[in-house]
Structures are given as C-alpha cells and as structure tokens.
Amino acid sequence: MVNKRSLKAFIAPLCLVCSMVLLALPAVAVAERKLKFAFADNSKPYSFSQDEKAAGLFPEVVRLTFSFIPDYDMASAVMPWSRAQYNVRLGLNDGLLTYPSKERQNYAVFSAGPLFIQDFGHLVYSADNPNKDLIESASSFADLSGLKVIVEKGSQWEENNIPGYLERVPGRDSETMMHLLMFREAGDFLVQPAEDARFIAGKLGYTENLKIRKVDFIPNSMIPFHLGVSRQHPSANDVINQVDAIMQKPDFQSQLTTLIRSYR
C-alpha cells in the first residue's frame, strides 16, 4: 500500500512548483512583448541623447515601425554606440537599427529590407585645402593615395570600403571628424553622406568653407540600415517576421518616406 502521508508530502511541493510556473508564464509573455532598442548617444541627426532620452531619425523610424505592430511595445535606451552593440550581443538590450554586417548577424536577426539607406558616395573637404584640385579631379581612390582620409573610429563600413593604403586619421564621432577636417586640418577629406556633412558643418560654423563632391568610385556607398533583434530574445524571429510584413504596407512606406524627408 502507498503511504498516504508520504504521497501528500510528495504532491504538495509539486503542486506548489506547478502553480509558480503557471503564475510566471503571463509575466514572461509580458516581458517578451517589451523590446528595448539601443541607440547611439552622439550621432546627430540620426540618434542622440536629449534629456536622457533617445532622439533623432533612427529612434523615430523604430517608433513608427512598432506603431504598426501592436503585438510588441517599443522602448529605447541611449548610450555610446560600442556599448549599444555589446548590450544587444548579450541580450541586455533587445534591438538596434544598423548596417547588418556579418559580425552583427552573428548576434542579431535582421529585417529582410532596409528601413533607411545612407548615401556615402561623397567626398567632403575644405575649400582651403591645398589639395582641393586633386580631390575635385580624382576618378578613383588611387588618385587620392597621397592624401589623408579622416574616418570614424570603429566604423566597419569604412574599414571594408576605404582602401587600406590610404593613411587614416581616426575621429571619435562625426563632429570630431569635422573639426579634424576644417579646423585642425589633420586630414584632407572624409567620406560622408551630404546631409550629414551639411548638418554638422552648419552646427559647428563651417558651412562657408564646406565642399562636397558626389563621386561614383566609392564601393557599397548606399548603406542599408536594417532593424535587428538580439538572438538572445525568445521572440526575435517573430518580431522580424512582423517587421518584414508591415514594410510591404503602402501606408507604412508613405509615413516612413515623409519622416525621412523631414530630416533632409
């Protein structure tokens, strides 16, 4: 015969564990609905910190995207870009909007199509640069091999698309790069979207001497920015599937185009 007292002693803790699991399930589901995206704190006009909150084009693009996806709630966090990538890699933050490099695809699932495209096919330089004529006549990077290019520290796109034989002058961020170019004259040119160059030069007072040249020899100059969700998040694939679906909606594309144009 089974000892009833022993049986009760076994069943009681088991029931308690089952109850705790059942109670936890709604909380887990709610937690999975909340997605905190990480944004760079010093990359105007794309993302920056304003009153300790994420502001700029990229946070607005992600907010617009999730306004079409009621299954998930989007929140944001603003921090140095290196930390943002680190946090998404470890699952401390849930997602980001960025170029889906091979390295980033190792730790995040990305949307099939881009939500934003940057055109890096421009040389930015000063009207006072003694090498101005060479910059304006160059038909390849090889023609610029004797000059110094100012790059953003840690930029994978620049690492992959600006030849290694060009001497590099690293800058911490876009504003530092513009100062290095226009004030300190530490380098001869930088490669940057025209909108970025005009925005930063205007902010720093360099508009009068700013020169921008559109060229066709910069590889992969159209940089796609995709929405990515950390592979640590249990609903990563579902989130991306829903993002891919709403990107096919004309209403979403219309609102997205209007938003992007407002920053140009």
C-alpha positions in Angstrom: 0.0 0.0 0.0 1.0 3.6 -0.7 1.6 5.6 2.4 -0.9 8.5 2.2 1.2 10.7 4.3 4.2 10.2 2.1 2.1 10.7 -1.0 0.8 14.0 0.3 4.3 15.1 1.3 5.4 14.5 -2.3 2.4 16.0 -4.1 2.2 19.3 -2.1 5.6 20.7 -3.2 5.0 19.5 -6.7 1.7 21.4 -6.8 3.4 24.5 -5.5 6.1 24.3 -8.2 3.4 23.9 -10.9 1.5 26.9 -9.5 4.6 29.1 -9.6 5.3 28.1 -13.2 1.8 28.9 -14.3 1.9 32.2 -12.5 5.2 33.1 -14.1 4.0 32.4 -17.7 2.0 35.6 -18.1 4.9 37.6 -16.7 7.3 36.0 -19.2 4.9 36.8 -22.1 4.6 40.4 -21.0 8.3 40.7 -20.7 8.7 39.4 -24.2 6.3 42.0 -25.6 8.6 44.8 -24.4 11.5 45.5 -26.7 14.2 48.0 -25.6 16.2 49.3 -28.5 19.7 50.7 -28.1 20.7 53.9 -29.9 23.9 55.9 -30.1 24.1 58.9 -27.8 26.2 61.1 -30.1 25.3 60.6 -33.8 23.2 63.6 -34.8 20.9 63.8 -36.7 20.4 60.0 -36.6 20.4 59.4 -32.9 21.5 61.3 -29.8 20.7 61.9 -26.2 18.1 64.6 -25.4 17.0 65.0 -21.8 18.5 61.5 -21.3 16.2 60.0 -23.9 16.9 58.8 -27.4 16.1 61.4 -30.1 16.8 61.7 -33.8 15.8 59.9 -37.0 16.6 56.3 -36.0 14.5 56.3 -32.8 11.6 57.9 -34.7 11.9 55.3 -37.5 11.8 52.4 -35.0 8.9 54.0 -33.1 7.0 54.4 -36.4 7.7 50.8 -37.2 6.3 49.5 -33.9 3.2 51.7 -34.1 2.2 49.3 -36.9 2.9 46.2 -34.7 0.5 46.1 -31.8 1.9 42.7 -30.5 5.1 44.5 -29.2 5.8 47.6 -27.2 9.0 49.5 -28.1 11.2 51.4 -25.6 14.6 53.0 -26.1 17.9 53.4 -24.4 20.7 55.8 -25.4 24.4 55.1 -24.8 27.7 55.0 -26.6 27.5 53.1 -29.8 30.0 50.5 -28.8 28.0 49.7 -25.6 24.8 49.5 -27.6 26.2 46.8 -29.8 27.7 45.0 -26.8 24.3 45.1 -25.0 22.4 43.7 -27.9 25.0 40.9 -28.3 24.5 39.9 -24.7 20.7 40.4 -24.8 20.9 43.3 -22.3 19.1 45.3 -24.8 16.8 43.8 -27.4 17.5 45.5 -30.7 19.1 48.2 -32.8 18.9 49.9 -36.3 22.1 49.5 -38.1 24.1 48.1 -41.1 23.7 44.3 -40.8 27.4 43.4 -41.0 28.4 39.7 -40.8 29.6 40.2 -37.3 26.3 41.8 -36.2 24.3 39.0 -37.9 26.0 36.6 -35.5 24.2 38.1 -32.6 21.1 39.7 -34.1 18.3 38.7 -36.6 17.7 41.5 -39.2 14.8 42.5 -41.3 14.9 41.4 -44.9 14.8 45.0 -46.2 16.3 48.3 -45.0 14.3 50.9 -43.2 16.8 53.6 -44.2 19.5 54.0 -46.8 22.5 56.3 -46.4 24.5 57.5 -49.5 28.1 57.6 -48.6 29.2 58.5 -52.2 30.5 61.9 -51.3 34.0 63.4 -50.7 33.8 66.1 -48.0 36.7 68.6 -47.8 37.6 72.2 -47.2 37.7 75.0 -49.8 41.0 76.0 -48.2 42.6 72.6 -48.6 45.8 72.8 -50.7 44.9 69.5 -52.3 41.5 70.7 -53.4 42.2 70.4 -57.1 43.3 66.8 -56.7 40.2 65.9 -54.7 38.0 67.5 -57.3 39.6 65.7 -60.2 40.1 62.3 -58.7 38.4 59.4 -60.5 39.4 56.7 -58.1 40.7 56.2 -54.5 44.1 55.5 -56.1 44.3 59.1 -57.3 44.0 60.1 -53.6 46.6 57.7 -52.3 48.9 60.5 -51.2 46.2 62.2 -49.0 44.9 61.5 -45.5 41.3 60.4 -45.0 39.5 61.1 -41.7 37.5 58.1 -40.5 35.2 57.3 -37.7 36.8 55.1 -35.1 35.2 51.7 -35.1 33.3 52.1 -38.4 33.1 48.7 -40.1 31.8 50.2 -43.3 34.8 52.4 -43.7 37.1 49.5 -42.8 35.6 47.4 -45.5 35.2 50.1 -48.3 38.0 52.6 -47.9 41.3 51.1 -49.2 43.9 50.3 -46.6 46.7 52.1 -48.5 45.1 55.5 -47.6 46.5 57.0 -44.4 43.8 57.2 -41.8 43.1 59.9 -39.2 40.6 58.5 -36.7 37.9 60.6 -35.1 35.7 59.7 -32.1 32.5 60.8 -33.8 31.2 62.9 -36.7 31.7 66.2 -35.0 35.2 65.4 -34.1 35.9 64.3 -37.7 34.6 67.7 -39.0 36.8 69.6 -36.5 39.8 67.5 -37.6 39.0 68.3 -41.2 38.1 72.0 -41.1 39.8 73.4 -38.0 42.8 71.3 -37.2 43.5 70.4 -40.9 44.6 66.9 -39.7 43.4 65.2 -42.9 42.4 66.1 -46.4 38.9 64.7 -46.8 36.3 62.4 -45.4 33.7 60.1 -46.9 30.2 61.0 -45.7 26.6 61.5 -46.7 25.9 65.0 -47.9 23.1 65.5 -45.4 25.4 64.6 -42.5 28.2 66.9 -43.7 25.8 69.9 -44.2 24.1 69.3 -40.8 27.4 69.0 -38.9 29.2 71.9 -40.7 26.2 74.1 -40.0 26.1 73.3 -36.4 29.9 73.9 -36.0 30.1 77.0 -38.1 32.0 75.6 -41.1 29.4 76.0 -43.8 31.2 78.7 -45.7 34.3 76.6 -46.4 32.5 73.3 -46.8 32.9 71.5 -50.1 31.1 68.3 -51.1 31.7 66.3 -54.2 29.5 63.4 -55.4 31.6 60.6 -56.8 30.9 57.1 -58.3 34.0 55.2 -57.3 33.1 54.5 -53.6 32.1 50.9 -53.3 28.9 50.0 -51.4 28.1 53.7 -51.0 24.4 53.0 -50.5 24.4 51.8 -46.9 21.3 49.9 -45.8 20.1 50.2 -42.2 18.0 47.2 -41.1 16.2 46.6 -37.9 17.8 43.9 -35.8 16.7 42.0 -32.8 19.1 40.2 -30.4 19.2 36.4 -30.9 19.0 36.2 -27.1 15.4 37.4 -27.3 13.0 34.4 -27.5 10.7 36.2 -30.0 13.4 37.6 -32.3 12.2 35.7 -35.4 8.5 36.6 -34.8 9.4 40.3 -34.4 11.4 40.4 -37.6 8.7 38.5 -39.5 6.2 41.1 -38.4 8.6 44.0 -39.4 9.0 42.4 -42.8 5.2 42.2 -43.2 4.5 45.8 -42.3 7.2 47.0 -44.6 5.0 45.8 -47.5 2.2 48.1 -46.5 1.9 51.3 -48.6 0.7 53.3 -45.6 3.8 52.5 -43.7 6.1 53.2 -46.6 4.4 56.6 -47.1 4.8 57.6 -43.5 8.4 56.4 -43.5 9.3 58.4 -46.6 7.7 61.5 -45.1 9.7 61.0 -41.8 13.0 60.5 -43.6 12.4 63.6 -45.9 11.8 65.7 -42.8 15.5 65.1 -41.8 16.9 66.1 -45.3 
